[in-house]
Amino acid sequence: MRKKGSLFLALLLSAMILLAGCGAGNDSASGSSDDNTFKIGLEAGYAPFNWTQKDNSNGGVKISGTSEYAGGYDVEIAKKIADGLGKELVVVKTEWDGLVPSLTSGKIDAIIAGMSPTAERKETIDFSDNYYKSNLVMVVKKGGKYENAASIQDFKGAKVTAQLNTFHYSVIDQMEGVSKETAMDNFPAMRVALESGIIDGYVSERPEAVSAAAANENFAMVEFEDGFKTSEDDTAIAVGLQKGSELTDKINEILKGISEDERTEIMDAAIKNQPAAE
């Protein structure tokens, strides 16, 4: 009996070692693949920073797991970063609320999605140096009562919203007498709400507002003489990275090589190339 038991144990151990070896081989292969890619997360719905398109025109990059492509300012910056890292760019389309969890869980290597390096986000993830800086504006109906507003206080009585879980939504509190509507998941939804009259305006950054007005002749961008009070981190855009990521210093070096003139050219091209309808 003891001899049979020993033989069974030996066979069992051999099987376990063989299976462990197979598992190690698969992990190694997976790691090797990951080492050659730079996976970024973005919404692909925040033109001109990022959007979804049907083909690879104007430098569009295939969205992983779909037949669609992503384009925009973020994508162009991501391409430069991937090239500088010597890796293949992989775009993972991710809802805004899922970006940080996807990063911290390792599903993506970086967030390049028009994200501001706010103090709250810095508690969870790290950020690169800024790769864009913008100002807050409002998007309203062209020809409407708010198109010529000079101050955020000229919106008294207006129904105003912004994207969910962004500082854009919090600054609405600076507008006296407005109706702060429920935050919306994304910018396409806000454009539809504005078009249909559900809201009178939404808070945005200048590039998106220019993009919205260019895509829809019924929209107008409102810039202010007396605008929102924000911090520099609120209006800056940076790459989101895991805490302590070894990519941070490398990405900062790459970003240093992109001049302000080149960044402006990339943004101007993104605004020009955005899809006609978001």
C-alpha positions, 0 to 999 in steps of 0.5 A: 500500500505504501509503495502504491501511495508513493508512486501516486504521489510521485506522479501527482508531483510530476503532473503539478510541475509540468502544469506549472511549467506550462503556466510559466511559459504562458505568462512569459509569452504574455509578458513579452507581448506586453513589453512590446506594446503601449496600451492607452485608455481613452473615451474616443468621444471627446473631440478634438482630444479624441474621437471614434471614426470608421477608418484610419484616415488622418492618422487614425489608430485601430481601437483594440477589439473593434473595427473602429479607429480612434483619432484626435489630439490625444492619439497623435500625442500617444503615437509620439510617445509610443514611438519614443518608447519604441513600442506599438501603440494599442488604443483601448476604448474606455468609458471615462469612469473606467479609465483610472480603474483600468490603469490601476488594475494594469489593463492599460499602461497610461491614460491619454484622454484629455485628463487633468492632473487634479489633486484628487486624482493624484492621490490615486495615480501619477501624472506626466508633465503637461502636454496641453493647457486650456481654458474653461468656456461654455457651449450654448445655442447660437443666437440664444440668450446666452451667446453674448454672455461676458461673465459666468454670472450672465447665466442666471436662470440657465440650465447648465451641466458638465461631464460626470466626475470632472472638475467641469461639473464642480465649477458650475457652483461658481455660477449664481442662480443657474439650475445645475442639471444632472451631470452627463456621461460624455460630451456627445450626450451633452451635445444632444441635450443642448440641441434638444433644449434639455440644457441651455449650455455645458461647461467645456474646454476651449478645444472641445467647444471650438470642435462642437461649434465647427461640427454643429452650426447651431452651437456657439462657444462663449469665452469670458472676460470674467470666467471660472476660477480654476487652478493650473492643474485643473486646466492642464492636460497630462498623461495618467500613469500608475503610481511609481511607474517607470514610464513617467520619466521616459514620457516626460523626456519625450514630451519635452521634445514636442515644441509648443508650436508643434503642439498647436499645429497638432491641435489645429489639425485635430480640430480641422480633421474631427468627424462632422458629427460626433 
